[in-house]
Amino acid sequence: MATALQRGFDATANRLSHADRIELNVSSANLLSEPKQIFESWRRCLLNYGVDAGDFSAPHVVTQNELKVFREPLENIHVNAQEEIDRLYAVLRQHGYVVLLCNRQGVAIYHRGDETKASEFKHWGIWVGGVWSEEAEGTNGIGTCIAEHRPVLVHASQHFRSRHTQLSCAGAPVFDPHGELVAVLDVSRVASGEDQGSLPLVLDTVTVAARAIEERLFREYFRHAWTIAALPCDNGPALLLAADEHQWIRGADHIARDLLDLDNERLANGVPLSAAFEFDRLIFRVAGDGDIPARVMRAGGGGWWHALLTPPLNKSRMARSWAEAMVHSRPRISTLGQHQVAEPLALSRGGLPPVVTQRTCEYIESHLDQKIELEALAAMAGLSTHHFARAFHQSVGMPPHSYLLSRRLERAEAMLRETDLPLSEIAVATGFSDQSHLARHYRRRTGMSPRLARWKAR
C-alpha cells in the first residue's frame, strides 16, 4: 500500500512545476521523495524564510567593499586553507567544479576556478562574492551546510529555487579550534549528464579537505601544547586534543567535544587526559620533535585507538623558522594507523602499571596544598613504601618526593605569573609550610627569589 501510494505521489509530483513539487513535499511530510536534510531545508525555506521557489532573479553578490570586510576575519583561515583548496581544485577541475571558501554567513570570500569560465560562474553566482545563505537562496550546498552543521550534497532539483536546478554543489563545514563553525568549503558546478553516482565521492573529497583545514587551524592554535590525534580501531571519526606537559586537556576539536562531552567550562576547570584515554605517561618524556605513534585505550575499556602525539613547538625556534611552524601544523589524521608503534619504553619495565602511575600523579596534582605521605601513596598502589618508591622512580623518572616538590614549585611559578596573591598565600596553596620554605626551594631551583621572578614575569 505504502509503495503504491508513494508511486502515485511521485507521478503527481513529476507533472508539477519545481516550486509546486516542493510545496507538495513539504505539505505531505509522510511522503518524502528527498533525503531528510533536503526536506528539512525546504521546510525552513518555505515556512520560516519565505523564499520564493519560483523566483528566477540573479543571486545576490556583495560589493568589493563588502567583500573586503567579510574577508578580514578569515585571513588566517584562508592562509591555512590555501594548500587544501589548491589540492581539491587539482582533483576536481577536470569535472568543471569551482572551489569556494565561504564564511558562516554564506558569502563566498575566496575561490579557485577556471578563469576562462568566470562569466558563466558569475552568472550562476558560484564565484567570489556570491551570497548563499538559505535565507537568501534557499536550499543549497553552502547555506544548508551552515544550517545543518554537517556535510551536504545538493544536486539539481534538490535546490529550493528553480533558478538553481542546473547546479550541483557539495559543502562541508569547517570548525575552529574551539568547536565553532567558522567557514564552509564548497565545490559547485553547472550540472551535467555525468553519472550522479560520483557525487557522494565528490562530497567525501570535500569533507576530507575541510577536515584537513580544521586540523591545520587546531595545530597552529595549540602549537605550544602537545597535540594528540586519535582514531578508533572501529574506523569511527578521528579526534584532536591538546594537552599540557602535565597531561591535562587544554583544547578539543568539535569531534572530541561531542564524543568526550567536553565544553569550554569543563576544559577551563581542568580535565585530565586520563579521563579520556589510558596511556603510558612516559610518552610525554620522549626527547625530540618528531611525532610519536602509539596505541591508547579509551578510558573505561572503550577499545583501542591509533594515536599520534606531536610535541609542542619550541617558542624561540618558531620565531627563527617559519617553515618549521608550517611543517608542525600539517594534517596527520589521514595517516593514523599507518605508523609502526614502538615497543613500550624500557623505563616502564619494572615500574608501576600505567593506570596506577596516572592515578598516583592525579592524586598528587589534586592534593598539592595538603600533606602527602609516601605511605598513603604506596597504600593506593597496594605496595610497600620501598617497592612503591622504586617503581615510581622507574615509571616517572624521579623519586616521589622530588616529583611532589617539582609539581609544587611549578604550581607556585604559575601562580606567581598569573595571580596577585601574596607570597604567603601562594606558599600555603602549594603545600609549603610558609613563605620562607617556598622561597628557599624556589631559589634553589631557579636561582632567584619568588618576588624577583614575579617582577620579571610582569
C-alpha positions as CSV (number, residue, x, y, z in Angstrom):
1,M,0.0,0.0,0.0
2,A,2.7,2.5,1.0
3,T,4.7,1.7,-2.1
4,A,1.7,2.2,-4.4
5,L,0.9,5.5,-2.6
6,Q,4.4,6.7,-3.0
7,R,4.4,5.9,-6.7
8,G,1.2,7.8,-7.1
9,F,2.8,10.7,-5.2
10,D,5.9,10.7,-7.4
11,A,3.8,10.6,-10.6
12,T,1.8,13.6,-9.4
13,A,5.0,15.5,-8.4
14,N,6.5,14.9,-11.8
15,R,3.7,16.8,-13.5
16,L,4.1,19.8,-11.3
17,S,6.5,22.7,-11.5
18,H,9.6,22.7,-9.4
19,A,8.0,25.2,-6.9
20,D,4.8,23.2,-6.7
21,R,6.6,20.0,-6.2
22,I,8.5,21.5,-3.2
23,E,5.3,22.7,-1.7
24,L,3.7,19.3,-2.1
25,N,6.6,17.6,-0.5
26,V,6.6,20.0,2.5
27,S,2.8,19.7,3.0
28,S,3.0,15.8,2.7
29,A,5.7,15.1,5.2
30,N,4.9,11.4,5.3
31,L,5.5,11.1,1.5
32,L,9.1,12.2,1.3
33,S,10.8,11.9,-2.0
34,E,14.1,13.5,-0.9
35,P,16.7,12.9,1.9
36,K,15.6,14.2,5.3
37,Q,18.2,17.1,5.3
38,I,16.9,18.3,1.9
39,F,13.2,18.1,3.1
40,E,14.0,19.9,6.4
41,S,15.8,22.7,4.4
42,W,12.9,23.0,2.0
43,R,10.6,23.3,5.1
44,R,12.8,26.1,6.6
45,C,12.9,28.0,3.3
46,L,9.2,27.8,2.7
47,L,7.8,28.3,6.2
48,N,10.5,30.2,8.0
49,Y,12.3,32.3,5.4
50,G,9.6,32.8,2.9
51,V,11.9,32.2,-0.1
52,D,10.1,32.1,-3.4
53,A,11.0,28.8,-5.1
54,G,9.8,30.1,-8.5
55,D,12.0,33.2,-8.4
56,F,14.5,33.3,-11.3
57,S,16.2,36.5,-10.4
58,A,20.0,36.5,-10.2
59,P,21.7,35.6,-6.9
60,H,22.9,38.5,-4.7
61,V,26.6,39.3,-5.0
62,V,28.3,41.6,-2.4
63,T,30.3,44.7,-3.5
64,Q,34.1,44.8,-3.4
65,N,34.0,46.9,-0.3
66,E,31.6,44.5,1.4
67,L,33.8,41.6,0.3
68,K,36.9,43.2,1.9
69,V,35.0,43.5,5.2
70,F,33.9,39.9,5.1
71,R,37.4,38.7,4.2
72,E,39.3,40.3,7.0
73,P,38.2,38.0,9.9
74,L,39.0,34.9,7.8
75,E,42.5,35.9,6.6
76,N,44.2,33.3,8.9
77,I,41.7,30.6,7.9
78,H,42.4,31.3,4.2
79,V,46.2,31.0,4.8
80,N,45.7,27.6,6.4
81,A,43.1,26.6,3.8
82,Q,45.1,27.6,0.7
83,E,47.0,24.3,0.2
84,E,43.9,22.2,0.7
85,I,41.9,24.4,-1.7
86,D,44.6,24.1,-4.3
87,R,44.8,20.3,-3.9
88,L,41.0,20.0,-4.0
89,Y,40.8,22.1,-7.2
90,A,43.5,20.0,-8.9
91,V,41.4,16.9,-8.3
92,L,38.0,18.3,-9.4
93,R,38.8,21.0,-12.0
94,Q,38.6,18.5,-14.9
95,H,34.9,17.9,-13.9
96,G,34.1,21.6,-14.2
97,Y,34.0,22.5,-10.5
98,V,34.8,25.8,-8.8
99,V,36.1,25.7,-5.2
100,L,34.6,28.3,-2.8
101,L,35.6,29.1,0.7
102,C,32.6,30.8,2.4
103,N,32.1,32.5,5.7
104,R,29.4,31.4,8.2
105,Q,27.0,34.0,6.6
106,G,27.3,32.0,3.3
107,V,29.4,34.6,1.4
108,A,32.0,33.2,-0.9
109,I,35.1,35.1,0.1
110,Y,37.8,33.1,-1.8
111,H,37.7,30.8,-4.9
112,R,39.6,28.6,-7.2
113,G,38.1,28.2,-10.7
114,D,38.7,28.3,-14.4
115,E,39.1,32.0,-15.1
116,T,38.1,31.4,-18.8
117,K,34.7,30.4,-17.4
118,A,34.4,33.2,-14.9
119,S,31.5,34.9,-16.7
120,E,29.5,31.6,-16.6
121,F,30.2,31.0,-12.9
122,K,29.3,34.6,-12.1
123,H,26.0,34.2,-14.0
124,W,25.1,31.4,-11.7
125,G,26.5,33.1,-8.6
126,I,29.1,30.4,-7.9
127,W,32.0,32.8,-7.8
128,V,33.7,35.0,-5.2
129,G,31.2,37.4,-3.7
130,G,28.1,35.2,-4.1
131,V,25.8,35.0,-1.1
132,W,24.5,31.5,-0.5
133,S,22.7,31.5,2.9
134,E,19.4,29.6,3.0
135,E,17.6,32.8,3.8
136,A,18.8,34.4,0.6
137,E,18.9,31.5,-1.9
138,G,17.0,28.6,-0.3
139,T,18.4,25.1,-0.2
140,N,22.0,24.8,-1.5
141,G,25.2,23.2,-0.6
142,I,26.6,26.2,1.3
143,G,23.6,27.5,3.2
144,T,22.2,24.1,4.1
145,C,25.6,23.0,5.3
146,I,25.7,26.1,7.6
147,A,22.2,25.3,8.9
148,E,22.9,21.6,9.4
149,H,26.5,21.9,10.6
150,R,27.4,18.8,8.6
151,P,28.5,17.9,5.0
152,V,25.7,18.4,2.5
153,L,25.2,17.4,-1.2
154,V,22.6,19.3,-3.1
155,H,22.1,18.3,-6.7
156,A,19.9,19.8,-9.4
157,S,16.2,19.8,-8.4
158,Q,17.1,19.4,-4.8
159,H,17.8,23.1,-4.8
160,F,14.9,25.2,-3.5
161,R,14.9,28.0,-6.1
162,S,14.0,26.9,-9.6
163,R,16.9,29.0,-11.0
164,H,19.5,26.8,-9.3
165,T,18.2,23.4,-10.5
166,Q,21.0,23.3,-13.1
167,L,23.7,23.4,-10.4
168,S,25.3,20.7,-8.3
169,C,27.2,21.5,-5.1
170,A,28.8,19.8,-2.2
171,G,29.6,21.7,1.0
172,A,31.5,20.7,4.2
173,P,31.7,22.7,7.4
174,V,35.0,24.0,8.8
175,F,35.1,24.3,12.6
176,D,37.6,26.4,14.6
177,P,39.8,25.0,17.4
178,H,37.0,25.7,19.9
179,G,34.4,23.7,18.0
180,E,32.6,26.7,16.4
181,L,31.6,26.7,12.8
182,V,33.7,29.4,11.0
183,A,33.6,28.6,7.3
184,V,32.2,26.2,4.6
185,L,34.3,24.6,1.9
186,D,32.2,24.1,-1.2
187,V,32.6,22.8,-4.7
188,S,30.0,23.8,-7.3
189,R,29.4,23.3,-11.0
190,V,26.7,23.6,-13.6
191,A,25.2,20.1,-13.5
192,S,25.9,17.8,-16.5
193,G,24.6,14.5,-17.7
194,E,27.6,12.8,-15.9
195,D,26.9,9.8,-13.7
196,Q,25.4,11.0,-10.4
197,G,26.9,8.0,-8.7
198,S,30.2,10.0,-8.4
199,L,28.6,12.8,-6.4
200,P,28.9,11.1,-3.0
201,L,32.6,10.6,-3.7
202,V,32.9,14.4,-4.5
203,L,31.3,15.1,-1.1
204,D,33.7,12.8,0.6
205,T,36.6,14.6,-1.1
206,V,35.4,18.0,0.0
207,T,34.8,16.7,3.6
208,V,38.4,15.3,3.8
209,A,39.7,18.7,2.7
210,A,37.6,20.6,5.2
211,R,38.8,18.3,8.0
212,A,42.4,18.9,6.9
213,I,41.8,22.7,7.2
214,E,40.4,22.2,10.7
215,E,43.4,20.2,11.7
216,R,45.8,22.9,10.5
217,L,43.8,25.5,12.4
218,F,43.9,23.4,15.6
219,R,47.6,22.5,15.4
220,E,48.5,26.2,14.8
221,Y,46.4,27.4,17.6
222,F,47.7,24.9,20.1
223,R,51.3,24.8,18.7
224,H,52.8,25.2,22.2
225,A,50.9,22.2,23.6
226,W,51.0,18.5,22.9
227,T,48.7,17.6,20.1
228,I,47.0,14.2,20.1
229,A,45.3,12.9,17.0
230,A,43.4,9.7,17.7
231,L,41.4,7.3,15.6
232,P,39.3,4.4,17.0
233,C,40.1,1.0,15.6
234,D,36.5,0.6,14.5
235,N,37.0,3.4,12.0
236,G,34.9,6.0,13.7
237,P,35.8,9.6,13.3
238,A,39.2,10.8,14.4
239,L,39.5,13.5,17.1
240,L,42.1,16.1,18.1
241,L,43.1,17.0,21.7
242,A,45.7,19.5,23.0
243,A,47.3,18.7,26.4
244,D,49.9,20.5,28.5
245,E,53.1,19.0,29.9
246,H,51.2,17.6,32.9
247,Q,48.7,15.7,30.6
248,W,45.7,17.9,31.3
249,I,43.4,18.6,28.3
250,R,43.7,22.2,27.2
251,G,41.8,22.0,23.9
252,A,39.4,19.7,22.0
253,D,38.1,19.9,18.5
254,H,34.3,19.6,17.7
255,I,34.5,15.8,17.4
256,A,36.3,15.4,20.7
257,R,33.9,17.7,22.4
258,D,30.9,15.6,21.2
259,L,32.5,12.3,22.0
260,L,34.1,13.1,25.3
261,D,31.3,15.5,26.5
262,L,33.7,18.5,26.7
263,D,32.8,22.1,26.7
264,N,34.6,25.4,27.4
265,E,33.6,25.3,31.1
266,R,34.8,21.7,31.7
267,L,38.1,22.5,29.9
268,A,38.6,25.7,31.9
269,N,38.0,23.7,35.2
270,G,40.6,21.1,34.1
271,V,40.1,17.6,32.6
272,P,43.0,15.1,32.9
273,L,43.9,13.3,29.7
274,S,43.5,10.0,31.6
275,A,39.7,10.8,31.8
276,A,39.7,10.1,28.0
277,F,42.4,7.6,27.4
278,E,44.7,5.2,29.2
279,F,48.3,5.7,28.1
280,D,51.9,5.4,29.1
281,R,52.9,8.8,30.7
282,L,56.5,8.2,29.7
283,I,55.5,9.0,26.1
284,F,55.4,12.7,27.1
285,R,59.0,12.4,28.3
286,V,60.5,11.3,25.0
287,A,63.1,13.8,23.7
288,G,62.9,15.2,20.2
289,D,60.5,17.0,17.9
290,G,59.1,14.1,15.9
291,D,55.6,12.6,16.0
292,I,55.2,9.7,18.4
293,P,52.8,6.9,17.2
294,A,51.1,5.0,19.9
295,R,48.1,2.8,20.7
296,V,46.0,4.0,23.5
297,M,42.9,2.6,25.2
298,R,39.7,4.6,25.7
299,A,39.3,5.1,29.5
300,G,36.9,2.6,31.0
301,G,37.8,-0.1,28.5
302,G,36.3,1.5,25.4
303,G,38.6,-0.1,22.9
304,W,41.9,0.6,21.3
305,W,42.7,3.7,19.3
306,H,45.5,4.6,16.9
307,A,47.2,7.8,18.2
308,L,49.8,10.2,17.0
309,L,51.3,12.6,19.6
310,T,53.0,15.7,18.4
311,P,55.4,17.5,20.8
312,P,55.0,21.3,21.4
313,L,56.7,23.6,19.0
314,N,59.6,25.4,20.7
315,K,58.7,29.1,21.0
316,S,62.1,30.5,20.4
317,R,62.8,28.2,17.5
318,M,59.4,29.0,15.8
319,A,60.5,32.7,15.8
320,R,63.5,31.7,13.8
321,S,61.9,29.2,11.4
322,W,58.5,29.9,9.8
323,A,58.9,26.8,7.7
324,E,59.2,24.6,10.8
325,A,55.9,26.1,12.1
326,M,54.2,25.2,8.8
327,V,55.5,21.6,9.0
328,H,54.3,21.4,12.6
329,S,50.8,22.3,11.6
330,R,50.4,19.9,8.6
331,P,47.5,17.5,8.9
332,R,48.2,14.0,10.2
333,I,44.7,12.4,10.6
334,S,44.8,10.7,7.3
335,T,48.0,8.8,8.3
336,L,46.6,7.4,11.6
337,G,47.0,3.7,11.8
338,Q,49.8,3.6,9.2
339,H,52.7,4.2,11.6
340,Q,54.6,1.4,13.3
341,V,54.1,1.7,17.0
342,A,57.3,1.2,19.0
343,E,57.5,-1.3,21.9
344,P,56.8,0.1,25.3
345,L,59.6,2.2,26.6
346,A,62.3,0.3,28.5
347,L,61.9,2.6,31.5
348,S,58.4,1.2,32.1
349,R,59.7,-2.3,32.8
350,G,59.6,-3.0,36.5
351,G,57.8,0.3,37.2
352,L,54.2,0.9,38.1
353,P,51.4,-0.1,35.7
354,P,50.4,3.0,33.5
355,V,47.0,3.2,35.1
356,V,48.5,3.2,38.7
357,T,51.0,5.8,37.6
358,Q,48.2,8.0,36.2
359,R,46.1,7.6,39.3
360,T,49.0,8.4,41.6
361,C,50.1,11.5,39.7
362,E,46.5,12.8,39.5
363,Y,46.1,12.3,43.3
364,I,49.3,14.4,43.8
365,E,48.1,17.0,41.4
366,S,44.7,17.5,43.2
367,H,46.3,17.5,46.7
368,L,49.3,19.8,46.3
369,D,48.1,22.0,49.1
370,Q,47.9,19.2,51.6
371,K,50.4,17.0,53.3
372,I,51.1,13.9,51.2
373,E,52.7,10.9,52.9
374,L,54.7,8.3,51.0
375,E,52.9,5.6,53.0
376,A,49.5,6.8,51.7
377,L,50.7,6.8,48.0
378,A,52.1,3.3,48.5
379,A,48.9,2.1,50.0
380,M,46.9,3.4,47.0
381,A,49.2,1.3,44.8
382,G,49.0,-1.7,47.0
383,L,52.8,-1.8,47.5
384,S,55.3,-1.4,50.3
385,T,56.8,2.0,50.6
386,H,60.2,0.8,49.4
387,H,58.8,-1.1,46.4
388,F,56.5,1.8,45.6
389,A,59.3,4.4,45.7
390,R,61.5,2.3,43.4
391,A,58.7,1.6,41.0
392,F,57.5,5.2,40.9
393,H,61.1,6.4,40.2
394,Q,61.3,3.8,37.4
395,S,58.0,5.0,35.8
396,V,58.2,8.8,36.3
397,G,61.9,9.3,36.2
398,M,62.3,10.8,39.7
399,P,61.6,9.8,43.3
400,P,58.1,10.6,44.7
401,H,59.4,13.3,47.0
402,S,61.3,15.0,44.1
403,Y,58.2,14.7,41.8
404,L,56.0,16.3,44.5
405,L,58.4,19.1,45.1
406,S,58.7,19.8,41.4
407,R,54.9,19.9,40.9
408,R,54.5,22.3,43.9
409,L,57.2,24.6,42.5
410,E,55.7,24.6,39.0
411,R,52.3,25.4,40.5
412,A,53.8,28.2,42.6
413,E,55.5,29.5,39.5
414,A,52.2,29.6,37.6
415,M,50.5,31.4,40.5
416,L,53.3,34.0,40.7
417,R,52.9,34.7,37.0
418,E,49.1,34.6,36.7
419,T,47.8,35.9,40.1
420,D,48.4,38.8,42.5
421,L,48.1,36.7,45.6
422,P,50.6,37.4,48.4
423,L,53.6,35.1,48.5
424,S,52.4,33.7,51.9
425,E,49.1,32.6,50.4
426,I,50.8,31.0,47.4
427,A,53.1,29.1,49.7
428,V,50.2,27.6,51.6
429,A,48.2,26.9,48.4
430,T,51.1,24.9,47.0
431,G,51.8,22.8,50.1
432,F,54.8,24.7,51.6
433,S,54.9,25.3,55.3
434,D,55.4,29.1,54.9
435,Q,56.8,31.8,52.7
436,S,60.4,31.2,53.6
437,H,60.0,27.5,52.9
438,L,58.8,28.3,49.4
439,A,61.5,30.9,48.8
440,R,64.3,28.5,49.8
441,H,63.2,25.8,47.4
442,Y,62.3,28.3,44.7
443,R,65.7,30.0,44.8
444,R,67.5,26.6,44.8
445,R,65.5,25.6,41.7
446,T,65.6,28.9,39.7
447,G,68.5,30.9,41.2
448,M,66.1,33.8,42.1
449,S,63.6,34.6,44.7
450,P,59.8,34.3,44.1
451,R,59.5,38.0,44.4
452,L,62.1,38.7,41.7
453,A,60.5,36.0,39.4
454,R,57.1,37.7,39.7
455,W,58.6,41.1,38.9
456,K,60.4,39.7,35.8
457,A,57.2,38.0,34.6
458,R,55.2,41.3,34.6
